[in-house]
Amino acid sequence: MTTSRKRAPDLEKSLTALETIVQQLEDGDIPLEEALKQFEKGVKLSRDCQTALRAAEQRVKILLDGDLKNLEKAVESKD
């Protein structure tokens, strides 16, 4: 049985796309309806970036916690 997991957003791609949307909106050269669509897409990309950053932060915390526990055990064994 296969499980479907939502793939983590690619932070770099999302940021690049978000920067493009921001530039388009700041230029103001697109019709209102298109601007609203781009804004909506930008909000979604922003959420994707936040999700990716939280996931990265969680991974770093797990890695550091593991290393700190191993370091504590090594120090305790020397005493």
mmCIF file of the N, C-alpha and C atoms, coordinates in Angstrom:
data_MODEL
# 
_entry.id   MODEL 
# 
loop_
_atom_site.group_PDB 
_atom_site.id 
_atom_site.type_symbol 
_atom_site.label_atom_id 
_atom_site.label_alt_id 
_atom_site.label_comp_id 
_atom_site.label_asym_id 
_atom_site.label_entity_id 
_atom_site.label_seq_id 
_atom_site.pdbx_PDB_ins_code 
_atom_site.Cartn_x 
_atom_site.Cartn_y 
_atom_site.Cartn_z 
_atom_site.occupancy 
_atom_site.B_iso_or_equiv 
_atom_site.pdbx_formal_charge 
_atom_site.auth_seq_id 
_atom_site.auth_comp_id 
_atom_site.auth_asym_id 
_atom_site.auth_atom_id 
_atom_site.pdbx_PDB_model_num 
ATOM 1   N N  . MET A 1 1  ? 0.845  -1.179 0.000   1.00 0.00 ? 1  MET A N  1 
ATOM 2   C CA . MET A 1 1  ? 0.000  0.000  0.000   1.00 0.00 ? 1  MET A CA 1 
ATOM 3   C C  . MET A 1 1  ? 0.886  1.236  0.000   1.00 0.00 ? 1  MET A C  1 
ATOM 4   N N  . THR A 1 2  ? 0.646  2.153  -0.910  1.00 0.00 ? 2  THR A N  1 
ATOM 5   C CA . THR A 1 2  ? 1.451  3.365  -0.975  1.00 0.00 ? 2  THR A CA 1 
ATOM 6   C C  . THR A 1 2  ? 0.759  4.474  -0.210  1.00 0.00 ? 2  THR A C  1 
ATOM 7   N N  . THR A 1 3  ? 1.564  5.228  0.486   1.00 0.00 ? 3  THR A N  1 
ATOM 8   C CA . THR A 1 3  ? 1.020  6.366  1.202   1.00 0.00 ? 3  THR A CA 1 
ATOM 9   C C  . THR A 1 3  ? 1.388  7.623  0.442   1.00 0.00 ? 3  THR A C  1 
ATOM 10  N N  . SER A 1 4  ? 0.457  8.515  0.344   1.00 0.00 ? 4  SER A N  1 
ATOM 11  C CA . SER A 1 4  ? 0.739  9.765  -0.353  1.00 0.00 ? 4  SER A CA 1 
ATOM 12  C C  . SER A 1 4  ? 1.060  10.830 0.684   1.00 0.00 ? 4  SER A C  1 
ATOM 13  N N  . ARG A 1 5  ? 2.290  11.306 0.586   1.00 0.00 ? 5  ARG A N  1 
ATOM 14  C CA . ARG A 1 5  ? 2.721  12.377 1.478   1.00 0.00 ? 5  ARG A CA 1 
ATOM 15  C C  . ARG A 1 5  ? 2.842  13.650 0.663   1.00 0.00 ? 5  ARG A C  1 
ATOM 16  N N  . LYS A 1 6  ? 2.434  14.730 1.242   1.00 0.00 ? 6  LYS A N  1 
ATOM 17  C CA . LYS A 1 6  ? 2.561  16.001 0.559   1.00 0.00 ? 6  LYS A CA 1 
ATOM 18  C C  . LYS A 1 6  ? 4.036  16.364 0.505   1.00 0.00 ? 6  LYS A C  1 
ATOM 19  N N  . ARG A 1 7  ? 4.502  16.647 -0.682  1.00 0.00 ? 7  ARG A N  1 
ATOM 20  C CA . ARG A 1 7  ? 5.908  16.972 -0.867  1.00 0.00 ? 7  ARG A CA 1 
ATOM 21  C C  . ARG A 1 7  ? 6.200  18.361 -0.313  1.00 0.00 ? 7  ARG A C  1 
ATOM 22  N N  . ALA A 1 8  ? 7.310  18.491 0.364   1.00 0.00 ? 8  ALA A N  1 
ATOM 23  C CA . ALA A 1 8  ? 7.692  19.781 0.931   1.00 0.00 ? 8  ALA A CA 1 
ATOM 24  C C  . ALA A 1 8  ? 7.973  20.774 -0.193  1.00 0.00 ? 8  ALA A C  1 
ATOM 25  N N  . PRO A 1 9  ? 7.521  21.997 -0.023  1.00 0.00 ? 9  PRO A N  1 
ATOM 26  C CA . PRO A 1 9  ? 7.746  22.995 -1.064  1.00 0.00 ? 9  PRO A CA 1 
ATOM 27  C C  . PRO A 1 9  ? 9.235  23.296 -1.234  1.00 0.00 ? 9  PRO A C  1 
ATOM 28  N N  . ASP A 1 10 ? 9.628  23.581 -2.456  1.00 0.00 ? 10 ASP A N  1 
ATOM 29  C CA . ASP A 1 10 ? 11.008 23.953 -2.750  1.00 0.00 ? 10 ASP A CA 1 
ATOM 30  C C  . ASP A 1 10 ? 11.163 25.437 -2.410  1.00 0.00 ? 10 ASP A C  1 
ATOM 31  N N  . LEU A 1 11 ? 11.896 25.730 -1.359  1.00 0.00 ? 11 LEU A N  1 
ATOM 32  C CA . LEU A 1 11 ? 12.005 27.093 -0.849  1.00 0.00 ? 11 LEU A CA 1 
ATOM 33  C C  . LEU A 1 11 ? 12.562 28.051 -1.893  1.00 0.00 ? 11 LEU A C  1 
ATOM 34  N N  . GLU A 1 12 ? 13.635 27.665 -2.561  1.00 0.00 ? 12 GLU A N  1 
ATOM 35  C CA . GLU A 1 12 ? 14.264 28.563 -3.520  1.00 0.00 ? 12 GLU A CA 1 
ATOM 36  C C  . GLU A 1 12 ? 13.332 28.895 -4.686  1.00 0.00 ? 12 GLU A C  1 
ATOM 37  N N  . LYS A 1 13 ? 12.643 27.873 -5.208  1.00 0.00 ? 13 LYS A N  1 
ATOM 38  C CA . LYS A 1 13 ? 11.709 28.109 -6.319  1.00 0.00 ? 13 LYS A CA 1 
ATOM 39  C C  . LYS A 1 13 ? 10.551 28.991 -5.863  1.00 0.00 ? 13 LYS A C  1 
ATOM 40  N N  . SER A 1 14 ? 10.052 28.727 -4.665  1.00 0.00 ? 14 SER A N  1 
ATOM 41  C CA . SER A 1 14 ? 8.936  29.514 -4.150  1.00 0.00 ? 14 SER A CA 1 
ATOM 42  C C  . SER A 1 14 ? 9.343  30.965 -3.940  1.00 0.00 ? 14 SER A C  1 
ATOM 43  N N  . LEU A 1 15 ? 10.538 31.183 -3.405  1.00 0.00 ? 15 LEU A N  1 
ATOM 44  C CA . LEU A 1 15 ? 11.012 32.552 -3.189  1.00 0.00 ? 15 LEU A CA 1 
ATOM 45  C C  . LEU A 1 15 ? 11.202 33.295 -4.505  1.00 0.00 ? 15 LEU A C  1 
ATOM 46  N N  . THR A 1 16 ? 11.757 32.612 -5.498  1.00 0.00 ? 16 THR A N  1 
ATOM 47  C CA . THR A 1 16 ? 11.960 33.242 -6.806  1.00 0.00 ? 16 THR A CA 1 
ATOM 48  C C  . THR A 1 16 ? 10.623 33.635 -7.427  1.00 0.00 ? 16 THR A C  1 
ATOM 49  N N  . ALA A 1 17 ? 9.656  32.720 -7.374  1.00 0.00 ? 17 ALA A N  1 
ATOM 50  C CA . ALA A 1 17 ? 8.331  33.010 -7.915  1.00 0.00 ? 17 ALA A CA 1 
ATOM 51  C C  . ALA A 1 17 ? 7.672  34.154 -7.152  1.00 0.00 ? 17 ALA A C  1 
ATOM 52  N N  . LEU A 1 18 ? 7.837  34.159 -5.845  1.00 0.00 ? 18 LEU A N  1 
ATOM 53  C CA . LEU A 1 18 ? 7.254  35.214 -5.015  1.00 0.00 ? 18 LEU A CA 1 
ATOM 54  C C  . LEU A 1 18 ? 7.876  36.570 -5.346  1.00 0.00 ? 18 LEU A C  1 
ATOM 55  N N  . GLU A 1 19 ? 9.185  36.610 -5.542  1.00 0.00 ? 19 GLU A N  1 
ATOM 56  C CA . GLU A 1 19 ? 9.861  37.856 -5.915  1.00 0.00 ? 19 GLU A CA 1 
ATOM 57  C C  . GLU A 1 19 ? 9.348  38.378 -7.256  1.00 0.00 ? 19 GLU A C  1 
ATOM 58  N N  . THR A 1 20 ? 9.102  37.474 -8.192  1.00 0.00 ? 20 THR A N  1 
ATOM 59  C CA . THR A 1 20 ? 8.579  37.866 -9.503  1.00 0.00 ? 20 THR A CA 1 
ATOM 60  C C  . THR A 1 20 ? 7.191  38.483 -9.365  1.00 0.00 ? 20 THR A C  1 
ATOM 61  N N  . ILE A 1 21 ? 6.360  37.858 -8.556  1.00 0.00 ? 21 ILE A N  1 
ATOM 62  C CA . ILE A 1 21 ? 4.999  38.367 -8.342  1.00 0.00 ? 21 ILE A CA 1 
ATOM 63  C C  . ILE A 1 21 ? 5.043  39.733 -7.678  1.00 0.00 ? 21 ILE A C  1 
ATOM 64  N N  . VAL A 1 22 ? 5.882  39.881 -6.680  1.00 0.00 ? 22 VAL A N  1 
ATOM 65  C CA . VAL A 1 22 ? 5.990  41.169 -5.984  1.00 0.00 ? 22 VAL A CA 1 
ATOM 66  C C  . VAL A 1 22 ? 6.407  42.256 -6.966  1.00 0.00 ? 22 VAL A C  1 
ATOM 67  N N  . GLN A 1 23 ? 7.375  41.950 -7.824  1.00 0.00 ? 23 GLN A N  1 
ATOM 68  C CA . GLN A 1 23 ? 7.841  42.926 -8.808  1.00 0.00 ? 23 GLN A CA 1 
ATOM 69  C C  . GLN A 1 23 ? 6.710  43.320 -9.758  1.00 0.00 ? 23 GLN A C  1 
ATOM 70  N N  . GLN A 1 24 ? 5.941  42.320 -10.225 1.00 0.00 ? 24 GLN A N  1 
ATOM 71  C CA . GLN A 1 24 ? 4.815  42.604 -11.126 1.00 0.00 ? 24 GLN A CA 1 
ATOM 72  C C  . GLN A 1 24 ? 3.783  43.498 -10.448 1.00 0.00 ? 24 GLN A C  1 
ATOM 73  N N  . LEU A 1 25 ? 3.499  43.195 -9.190  1.00 0.00 ? 25 LEU A N  1 
ATOM 74  C CA . LEU A 1 25 ? 2.505  43.985 -8.466  1.00 0.00 ? 25 LEU A CA 1 
ATOM 75  C C  . LEU A 1 25 ? 3.007  45.398 -8.190  1.00 0.00 ? 25 LEU A C  1 
ATOM 76  N N  . GLU A 1 26 ? 4.291  45.518 -7.882  1.00 0.00 ? 26 GLU A N  1 
ATOM 77  C CA . GLU A 1 26 ? 4.851  46.844 -7.628  1.00 0.00 ? 26 GLU A CA 1 
ATOM 78  C C  . GLU A 1 26 ? 4.886  47.690 -8.892  1.00 0.00 ? 26 GLU A C  1 
ATOM 79  N N  . ASP A 1 27 ? 5.138  47.053 -10.031 1.00 0.00 ? 27 ASP A N  1 
ATOM 80  C CA . ASP A 1 27 ? 5.164  47.784 -11.299 1.00 0.00 ? 27 ASP A CA 1 
ATOM 81  C C  . ASP A 1 27 ? 3.783  48.323 -11.650 1.00 0.00 ? 27 ASP A C  1 
ATOM 82  N N  . GLY A 1 28 ? 2.747  47.584 -11.279 1.00 0.00 ? 28 GLY A N  1 
ATOM 83  C CA . GLY A 1 28 ? 1.381  48.039 -11.504 1.00 0.00 ? 28 GLY A CA 1 
ATOM 84  C C  . GLY A 1 28 ? 0.949  48.015 -12.954 1.00 0.00 ? 28 GLY A C  1 
ATOM 85  N N  . ASP A 1 29 ? 1.632  47.243 -13.792 1.00 0.00 ? 29 ASP A N  1 
ATOM 86  C CA . ASP A 1 29 ? 1.327  47.212 -15.220 1.00 0.00 ? 29 ASP A CA 1 
ATOM 87  C C  . ASP A 1 29 ? 0.367  46.090 -15.615 1.00 0.00 ? 29 ASP A C  1 
ATOM 88  N N  . ILE A 1 30 ? -0.288 45.468 -14.651 1.00 0.00 ? 30 ILE A N  1 
ATOM 89  C CA . ILE A 1 30 ? -1.199 44.377 -14.983 1.00 0.00 ? 30 ILE A CA 1 
ATOM 90  C C  . ILE A 1 30 ? -2.614 44.774 -14.557 1.00 0.00 ? 30 ILE A C  1 
ATOM 91  N N  . PRO A 1 31 ? -3.610 44.253 -15.275 1.00 0.00 ? 31 PRO A N  1 
ATOM 92  C CA . PRO A 1 31 ? -5.001 44.574 -14.926 1.00 0.00 ? 31 PRO A CA 1 
ATOM 93  C C  . PRO A 1 31 ? -5.353 44.094 -13.515 1.00 0.00 ? 31 PRO A C  1 
ATOM 94  N N  . LEU A 1 32 ? -6.350 44.698 -12.951 1.00 0.00 ? 32 LEU A N  1 
ATOM 95  C CA . LEU A 1 32 ? -6.759 44.415 -11.573 1.00 0.00 ? 32 LEU A CA 1 
ATOM 96  C C  . LEU A 1 32 ? -7.046 42.930 -11.348 1.00 0.00 ? 32 LEU A C  1 
ATOM 97  N N  . GLU A 1 33 ? -7.786 42.305 -12.243 1.00 0.00 ? 33 GLU A N  1 
ATOM 98  C CA . GLU A 1 33 ? -8.135 40.892 -12.066 1.00 0.00 ? 33 GLU A CA 1 
ATOM 99  C C  . GLU A 1 33 ? -6.880 40.020 -12.041 1.00 0.00 ? 33 GLU A C  1 
ATOM 100 N N  . GLU A 1 34 ? -5.942 40.305 -12.932 1.00 0.00 ? 34 GLU A N  1 
ATOM 101 C CA . GLU A 1 34 ? -4.673 39.556 -12.953 1.00 0.00 ? 34 GLU A CA 1 
ATOM 102 C C  . GLU A 1 34 ? -3.867 39.851 -11.693 1.00 0.00 ? 34 GLU A C  1 
ATOM 103 N N  . ALA A 1 35 ? -3.890 41.085 -11.219 1.00 0.00 ? 35 ALA A N  1 
ATOM 104 C CA . ALA A 1 35 ? -3.182 41.446 -9.990  1.00 0.00 ? 35 ALA A CA 1 
ATOM 105 C C  . ALA A 1 35 ? -3.737 40.665 -8.804  1.00 0.00 ? 35 ALA A C  1 
ATOM 106 N N  . LEU A 1 36 ? -5.053 40.508 -8.760  1.00 0.00 ? 36 LEU A N  1 
ATOM 107 C CA . LEU A 1 36 ? -5.667 39.743 -7.673  1.00 0.00 ? 36 LEU A CA 1 
ATOM 108 C C  . LEU A 1 36 ? -5.262 38.276 -7.736  1.00 0.00 ? 36 LEU A C  1 
ATOM 109 N N  . LYS A 1 37 ? -5.217 37.723 -8.941  1.00 0.00 ? 37 LYS A N  1 
ATOM 110 C CA . LYS A 1 37 ? -4.790 36.333 -9.101  1.00 0.00 ? 37 LYS A CA 1 
ATOM 111 C C  . LYS A 1 37 ? -3.338 36.170 -8.656  1.00 0.00 ? 37 LYS A C  1 
ATOM 112 N N  . GLN A 1 38 ? -2.493 37.118 -9.041  1.00 0.00 ? 38 GLN A N  1 
ATOM 113 C CA . GLN A 1 38 ? -1.089 37.052 -8.662  1.00 0.00 ? 38 GLN A CA 1 
ATOM 114 C C  . GLN A 1 38 ? -0.922 37.218 -7.146  1.00 0.00 ? 38 GLN A C  1 
ATOM 115 N N  . PHE A 1 39 ? -1.721 38.108 -6.568  1.00 0.00 ? 39 PHE A N  1 
ATOM 116 C CA . PHE A 1 39 ? -1.668 38.300 -5.119  1.00 0.00 ? 39 PHE A CA 1 
ATOM 117 C C  . PHE A 1 39 ? -2.044 37.008 -4.400  1.00 0.00 ? 39 PHE A C  1 
ATOM 118 N N  . GLU A 1 40 ? -3.103 36.355 -4.873  1.00 0.00 ? 40 GLU A N  1 
ATOM 119 C CA . GLU A 1 40 ? -3.538 35.089 -4.282  1.00 0.00 ? 40 GLU A CA 1 
ATOM 120 C C  . GLU A 1 40 ? -2.427 34.035 -4.389  1.00 0.00 ? 40 GLU A C  1 
ATOM 121 N N  . LYS A 1 41 ? -1.803 33.968 -5.554  1.00 0.00 ? 41 LYS A N  1 
ATOM 122 C CA . LYS A 1 41 ? -0.701 33.033 -5.754  1.00 0.00 ? 41 LYS A CA 1 
ATOM 123 C C  . LYS A 1 41 ? 0.464  33.382 -4.818  1.00 0.00 ? 41 LYS A C  1 
ATOM 124 N N  . GLY A 1 42 ? 0.717  34.674 -4.638  1.00 0.00 ? 42 GLY A N  1 
ATOM 125 C CA . GLY A 1 42 ? 1.787  35.124 -3.750  1.00 0.00 ? 42 GLY A CA 1 
ATOM 126 C C  . GLY A 1 42 ? 1.541  34.730 -2.301  1.00 0.00 ? 42 GLY A C  1 
ATOM 127 N N  . VAL A 1 43 ? 0.301  34.825 -1.872  1.00 0.00 ? 43 VAL A N  1 
ATOM 128 C CA . VAL A 1 43 ? -0.044 34.421 -0.501  1.00 0.00 ? 43 VAL A CA 1 
ATOM 129 C C  . VAL A 1 43 ? 0.228  32.933 -0.314  1.00 0.00 ? 43 VAL A C  1 
ATOM 130 N N  . LYS A 1 44 ? -0.164 32.134 -1.306  1.00 0.00 ? 44 LYS A N  1 
ATOM 131 C CA . LYS A 1 44 ? 0.087  30.693 -1.231  1.00 0.00 ? 44 LYS A CA 1 
ATOM 132 C C  . LYS A 1 44 ? 1.589  30.403 -1.203  1.00 0.00 ? 44 LYS A C  1 
ATOM 133 N N  . LEU A 1 45 ? 2.350  31.082 -2.051  1.00 0.00 ? 45 LEU A N  1 
ATOM 134 C CA . LEU A 1 45 ? 3.801  30.879 -2.066  1.00 0.00 ? 45 LEU A CA 1 
ATOM 135 C C  . LEU A 1 45 ? 4.427  31.282 -0.735  1.00 0.00 ? 45 LEU A C  1 
ATOM 136 N N  . SER A 1 46 ? 3.929  32.352 -0.152  1.00 0.00 ? 46 SER A N  1 
ATOM 137 C CA . SER A 1 46 ? 4.425  32.792 1.147   1.00 0.00 ? 46 SER A CA 1 
ATOM 138 C C  . SER A 1 46 ? 4.191  31.726 2.217   1.00 0.00 ? 46 SER A C  1 
ATOM 139 N N  . ARG A 1 47 ? 3.026  31.120 2.180   1.00 0.00 ? 47 ARG A N  1 
ATOM 140 C CA . ARG A 1 47 ? 2.718  30.031 3.130   1.00 0.00 ? 47 ARG A CA 1 
ATOM 141 C C  . ARG A 1 47 ? 3.614  28.825 2.871   1.00 0.00 ? 47 ARG A C  1 
ATOM 142 N N  . ASP A 1 48 ? 3.850  28.522 1.585   1.00 0.00 ? 48 ASP A N  1 
ATOM 143 C CA . ASP A 1 48 ? 4.748  27.421 1.245   1.00 0.00 ? 48 ASP A CA 1 
ATOM 144 C C  . ASP A 1 48 ? 6.155  27.680 1.802   1.00 0.00 ? 48 ASP A C  1 
ATOM 145 N N  . CYS A 1 49 ? 6.618  28.920 1.684   1.00 0.00 ? 49 CYS A N  1 
ATOM 146 C CA . CYS A 1 49 ? 7.942  29.274 2.207   1.00 0.00 ? 49 CYS A CA 1 
ATOM 147 C C  . CYS A 1 49 ? 7.991  29.104 3.723   1.00 0.00 ? 49 CYS A C  1 
ATOM 148 N N  . GLN A 1 50 ? 6.939  29.538 4.390   1.00 0.00 ? 50 GLN A N  1 
ATOM 149 C CA . GLN A 1 50 ? 6.881  29.387 5.845   1.00 0.00 ? 50 GLN A CA 1 
ATOM 150 C C  . GLN A 1 50 ? 6.911  27.914 6.234   1.00 0.00 ? 50 GLN A C  1 
ATOM 151 N N  . THR A 1 51 ? 6.195  27.090 5.501   1.00 0.00 ? 51 THR A N  1 
ATOM 152 C CA . THR A 1 51 ? 6.172  25.647 5.765   1.00 0.00 ? 51 THR A CA 1 
ATOM 153 C C  . THR A 1 51 ? 7.561  25.048 5.575   1.00 0.00 ? 51 THR A C  1 
ATOM 154 N N  . ALA A 1 52 ? 8.224  25.416 4.488   1.00 0.00 ? 52 ALA A N  1 
ATOM 155 C CA . ALA A 1 52 ? 9.566  24.896 4.211   1.00 0.00 ? 52 ALA A CA 1 
ATOM 156 C C  . ALA A 1 52 ? 10.552 25.331 5.283   1.00 0.00 ? 52 ALA A C  1 
ATOM 157 N N  . LEU A 1 53 ? 10.450 26.573 5.729   1.00 0.00 ? 53 LEU A N  1 
ATOM 158 C CA . LEU A 1 53 ? 11.355 27.057 6.775   1.00 0.00 ? 53 LEU A CA 1 
ATOM 159 C C  . LEU A 1 53 ? 11.109 26.358 8.103   1.00 0.00 ? 53 LEU A C  1 
ATOM 160 N N  . ARG A 1 54 ? 9.844  26.128 8.430   1.00 0.00 ? 54 ARG A N  1 
ATOM 161 C CA . ARG A 1 54 ? 9.542  25.398 9.672   1.00 0.00 ? 54 ARG A CA 1 
ATOM 162 C C  . ARG A 1 54 ? 10.090 23.981 9.615   1.00 0.00 ? 54 ARG A C  1 
ATOM 163 N N  . ALA A 1 55 ? 9.949  23.339 8.462   1.00 0.00 ? 55 ALA A N  1 
ATOM 164 C CA . ALA A 1 55 ? 10.456 21.971 8.306   1.00 0.00 ? 55 ALA A CA 1 
ATOM 165 C C  . ALA A 1 55 ? 11.981 21.951 8.441   1.00 0.00 ? 55 ALA A C  1 
ATOM 166 N N  . ALA A 1 56 ? 12.654 22.910 7.843   1.00 0.00 ? 56 ALA A N  1 
ATOM 167 C CA . ALA A 1 56 ? 14.115 22.980 7.945   1.00 0.00 ? 56 ALA A CA 1 
ATOM 168 C C  . ALA A 1 56 ? 14.538 23.237 9.388   1.00 0.00 ? 56 ALA A C  1 
ATOM 169 N N  . GLU A 1 57 ? 13.834 24.126 10.047  1.00 0.00 ? 57 GLU A N  1 
ATOM 170 C CA . GLU A 1 57 ? 14.137 24.430 11.447  1.00 0.00 ? 57 GLU A CA 1 
ATOM 171 C C  . GLU A 1 57 ? 13.961 23.191 12.320  1.00 0.00 ? 57 GLU A C  1 
ATOM 172 N N  . GLN A 1 58 ? 12.918 22.430 12.048  1.00 0.00 ? 58 GLN A N  1 
ATOM 173 C CA . GLN A 1 58 ? 12.653 21.207 12.804  1.00 0.00 ? 58 GLN A CA 1 
ATOM 174 C C  . GLN A 1 58 ? 13.776 20.186 12.586  1.00 0.00 ? 58 GLN A C  1 
ATOM 175 N N  . ARG A 1 59 ? 14.222 20.046 11.347  1.00 0.00 ? 59 ARG A N  1 
ATOM 176 C CA . ARG A 1 59 ? 15.309 19.109 11.046  1.00 0.00 ? 59 ARG A CA 1 
ATOM 177 C C  . ARG A 1 59 ? 16.600 19.515 11.754  1.00 0.00 ? 59 ARG A C  1 
ATOM 178 N N  . VAL A 1 60 ? 16.906 20.816 11.738  1.00 0.00 ? 60 VAL A N  1 
ATOM 179 C CA . VAL A 1 60 ? 18.111 21.303 12.413  1.00 0.00 ? 60 VAL A CA 1 
ATOM 180 C C  . VAL A 1 60 ? 18.016 21.032 13.905  1.00 0.00 ? 60 VAL A C  1 
ATOM 181 N N  . LYS A 1 61 ? 16.858 21.297 14.481  1.00 0.00 ? 61 LYS A N  1 
ATOM 182 C CA . LYS A 1 61 ? 16.670 21.065 15.921  1.00 0.00 ? 61 LYS A CA 1 
ATOM 183 C C  . LYS A 1 61 ? 16.882 19.588 16.255  1.00 0.00 ? 61 LYS A C  1 
ATOM 184 N N  . ILE A 1 62 ? 16.313 18.702 15.437  1.00 0.00 ? 62 ILE A N  1 
ATOM 185 C CA . ILE A 1 62 ? 16.471 17.261 15.670  1.00 0.00 ? 62 ILE A CA 1 
ATOM 186 C C  . ILE A 1 62 ? 17.948 16.879 15.588  1.00 0.00 ? 62 ILE A C  1 
ATOM 187 N N  . LEU A 1 63 ? 18.630 17.385 14.578  1.00 0.00 ? 63 LEU A N  1 
ATOM 188 C CA . LEU A 1 63 ? 20.052 17.072 14.424  1.00 0.00 ? 63 LEU A CA 1 
ATOM 189 C C  . LEU A 1 63 ? 20.871 17.591 15.599  1.00 0.00 ? 63 LEU A C  1 
ATOM 190 N N  . LEU A 1 64 ? 20.605 18.827 16.005  1.00 0.00 ? 64 LEU A N  1 
ATOM 191 C CA . LEU A 1 64 ? 21.353 19.402 17.127  1.00 0.00 ? 64 LEU A CA 1 
ATOM 192 C C  . LEU A 1 64 ? 21.038 18.682 18.426  1.00 0.00 ? 64 LEU A C  1 
ATOM 193 N N  . ASP A 1 65 ? 19.786 18.352 18.646  1.00 0.00 ? 65 ASP A N  1 
ATOM 194 C CA . ASP A 1 65 ? 19.419 17.632 19.872  1.00 0.00 ? 65 ASP A CA 1 
ATOM 195 C C  . ASP A 1 65 ? 20.146 16.298 19.937  1.00 0.00 ? 65 ASP A C  1 
ATOM 196 N N  . GLY A 1 66 ? 20.211 15.592 18.824  1.00 0.00 ? 66 GLY A N  1 
ATOM 197 C CA . GLY A 1 66 ? 20.912 14.308 18.784  1.00 0.00 ? 66 GLY A CA 1 
ATOM 198 C C  . GLY A 1 66 ? 22.386 14.478 19.066  1.00 0.00 ? 66 GLY A C  1 
ATOM 199 N N  . ASP A 1 67 ? 23.005 15.478 18.453  1.00 0.00 ? 67 ASP A N  1 
ATOM 200 C CA . ASP A 1 67 ? 24.430 15.719 18.675  1.00 0.00 ? 67 ASP A CA 1 
ATOM 201 C C  . ASP A 1 67 ? 24.702 16.150 20.108  1.00 0.00 ? 67 ASP A C  1 
ATOM 202 N N  . LEU A 1 68 ? 23.826 16.968 20.665  1.00 0.00 ? 68 LEU A N  1 
ATOM 203 C CA . LEU A 1 68 ? 24.021 17.410 22.047  1.00 0.00 ? 68 LEU A CA 1 
ATOM 204 C C  . LEU A 1 68 ? 23.886 16.239 23.010  1.00 0.00 ? 68 LEU A C  1 
ATOM 205 N N  . LYS A 1 69 ? 22.947 15.339 22.746  1.00 0.00 ? 69 LYS A N  1 
ATOM 206 C CA . LYS A 1 69 ? 22.788 14.168 23.614  1.00 0.00 ? 69 LYS A CA 1 
ATOM 207 C C  . LYS A 1 69 ? 24.026 13.279 23.529  1.00 0.00 ? 69 LYS A C  1 
ATOM 208 N N  . ASN A 1 70 ? 24.542 13.092 22.317  1.00 0.00 ? 70 ASN A N  1 
ATOM 209 C CA . ASN A 1 70 ? 25.753 12.286 22.146  1.00 0.00 ? 70 ASN A CA 1 
ATOM 210 C C  . ASN A 1 70 ? 26.943 12.942 22.852  1.00 0.00 ? 70 ASN A C  1 
ATOM 211 N N  . LEU A 1 71 ? 27.032 14.257 22.788  1.00 0.00 ? 71 LEU A N  1 
ATOM 212 C CA . LEU A 1 71 ? 28.121 14.973 23.454  1.00 0.00 ? 71 LEU A CA 1 
ATOM 213 C C  . LEU A 1 71 ? 28.002 14.832 24.960  1.00 0.00 ? 71 LEU A C  1 
ATOM 214 N N  . GLU A 1 72 ? 26.774 14.944 25.491  1.00 0.00 ? 72 GLU A N  1 
ATOM 215 C CA . GLU A 1 72 ? 26.567 14.792 26.931  1.00 0.00 ? 72 GLU A CA 1 
ATOM 216 C C  . GLU A 1 72 ? 26.961 13.409 27.381  1.00 0.00 ? 72 GLU A C  1 
ATOM 217 N N  . LYS A 1 73 ? 26.642 12.383 26.613  1.00 0.00 ? 73 LYS A N  1 
ATOM 218 C CA . LYS A 1 73 ? 26.999 11.007 26.965  1.00 0.00 ? 73 LYS A CA 1 
ATOM 219 C C  . LYS A 1 73 ? 28.516 10.852 26.950  1.00 0.00 ? 73 LYS A C  1 
ATOM 220 N N  . ALA A 1 74 ? 29.185 11.443 25.993  1.00 0.00 ? 74 ALA A N  1 
ATOM 221 C CA . ALA A 1 74 ? 30.651 11.338 25.901  1.00 0.00 ? 74 ALA A CA 1 
ATOM 222 C C  . ALA A 1 74 ? 31.296 12.015 27.093  1.00 0.00 ? 74 ALA A C  1 
ATOM 223 N N  . VAL A 1 75 ? 30.786 13.157 27.500  1.00 0.00 ? 75 VAL A N  1 
ATOM 224 C CA . VAL A 1 75 ? 31.341 13.881 28.648  1.00 0.00 ? 75 VAL A CA 1 
ATOM 225 C C  . VAL A 1 75 ? 31.100 13.097 29.920  1.00 0.00 ? 75 VAL A C  1 
ATOM 226 N N  . GLU A 1 76 ? 29.911 12.517 30.071  1.00 0.00 ? 76 GLU A N  1 
ATOM 227 C CA . GLU A 1 76 ? 29.581 11.741 31.270  1.00 0.00 ? 76 GLU A CA 1 
ATOM 228 C C  . GLU A 1 76 ? 30.447 10.498 31.370  1.00 0.00 ? 76 GLU A C  1 
ATOM 229 N N  . SER A 1 77 ? 30.752 9.874  30.255  1.00 0.00 ? 77 SER A N  1 
ATOM 230 C CA . SER A 1 77 ? 31.541 8.646  30.291  1.00 0.00 ? 77 SER A CA 1 
ATOM 231 C C  . SER A 1 77 ? 33.005 8.913  30.644  1.00 0.00 ? 77 SER A C  1 
ATOM 232 N N  . LYS A 1 78 ? 33.459 10.145 30.437  1.00 0.00 ? 78 LYS A N  1 
ATOM 233 C CA . LYS A 1 78 ? 34.844 10.493 30.779  1.00 0.00 ? 78 LYS A CA 1 
ATOM 234 C C  . LYS A 1 78 ? 34.985 10.781 32.266  1.00 0.00 ? 78 LYS A C  1 
ATOM 235 N N  . ASP A 1 79 ? 33.890 11.094 32.921  1.00 0.00 ? 79 ASP A N  1 
ATOM 236 C CA . ASP A 1 79 ? 33.957 11.427 34.357  1.00 0.00 ? 79 ASP A CA 1 
ATOM 237 C C  . ASP A 1 79 ? 34.123 10.243 35.187  1.00 0.00 ? 79 ASP A C  1 
# 
